[in-house]
């Protein structure tokens, strides 16, 4: 994400359909393979004190399952309308 240097976006990609199936903004995240979940710290708001906001984001972090009942968790936003830019030509 370009809104703030402390905000990133996690995209979930389905290899079978070759498409992006979910996204979520975060400041920090860690994949937890044993639970097939992500530990996600919230996105960081625009602010002057980035370290203070990162600490607050980590404090309110949540664990988000990737799948719930066999489908992508509702914690990930739908990505309708997002398109991949064409590859740059040399």
C-alpha positions in Angstrom: 0.0 0.0 0.0 1.3 3.5 -0.8 -0.8 5.3 1.9 1.9 5.0 4.5 5.4 3.3 4.7 4.2 1.3 7.7 1.2 -0.3 5.9 1.5 -3.4 3.7 -1.1 -5.5 2.0 -1.2 -9.3 2.1 -2.8 -10.8 -1.0 -4.0 -14.4 -1.0 -3.5 -16.1 -4.4 -5.3 -19.2 -5.6 -2.9 -21.2 -7.8 -5.7 -23.3 -9.3 -7.7 -20.4 -10.6 -4.6 -18.2 -11.0 -6.3 -15.3 -9.3 -6.2 -13.1 -6.2 -8.9 -14.3 -3.8 -8.4 -12.1 -0.7 -6.4 -9.2 0.8 -5.8 -7.6 4.1 -3.7 -4.6 5.2 -1.3 -5.0 8.1 1.7 -3.5 9.7 3.3 -6.8 10.7 2.3 -10.4 10.2 3.5 -14.0 10.8 2.3 -17.2 9.2 1.4 -19.9 11.7 1.6 -23.2 9.8 0.3 -25.4 12.6 -3.1 -23.6 12.6 -3.0 -22.4 8.9 -3.5 -18.9 10.2 -1.8 -15.5 10.1 -1.0 -13.4 13.1 -1.7 -9.9 11.9 -1.0 -6.6 13.5 -3.5 -3.9 12.3 -2.6 -1.4 9.7 -0.8 1.7 10.9 -2.6 5.0 10.5 -0.9 8.1 9.1 0.9 9.6 12.0 4.1 11.4 13.0 5.2 8.7 15.5 5.5 5.5 13.6 7.1 3.5 16.4 4.2 4.4 18.8 1.7 3.3 16.2 3.5 0.0 15.5 3.5 -0.8 19.2 -0.2 -0.1 19.4 -0.8 -2.3 16.3 1.1 -5.2 17.8 -0.8 -4.9 21.1 -4.1 -5.3 19.3 -3.0 -7.9 16.8 -5.2 -10.9 16.1 -4.8 -14.4 14.7 -6.8 -14.8 11.5 -7.6 -18.3 10.0 -7.0 -18.4 6.3 -10.0 -20.8 5.7 -13.3 -21.2 7.6 -15.5 -24.1 6.6 -13.4 -24.6 3.4 -13.6 -21.1 2.1 -11.4 -18.0 2.5 -12.1 -16.3 5.9 -14.3 -13.2 5.9 -11.4 -11.5 7.6 -9.9 -11.0 4.2 -11.6 -8.4 2.0 -12.9 -9.4 -1.4 -10.8 -8.2 -4.3 -13.4 -7.7 -7.0 -12.2 -5.0 -9.4 -8.5 -5.4 -8.6 -6.5 -6.1 -11.7 -2.9 -7.0 -12.3 -0.9 -4.4 -14.2 0.6 -5.7 -17.5 4.3 -6.8 -17.3 6.7 -4.0 -18.2 8.4 -4.3 -21.5 12.1 -3.9 -21.8 
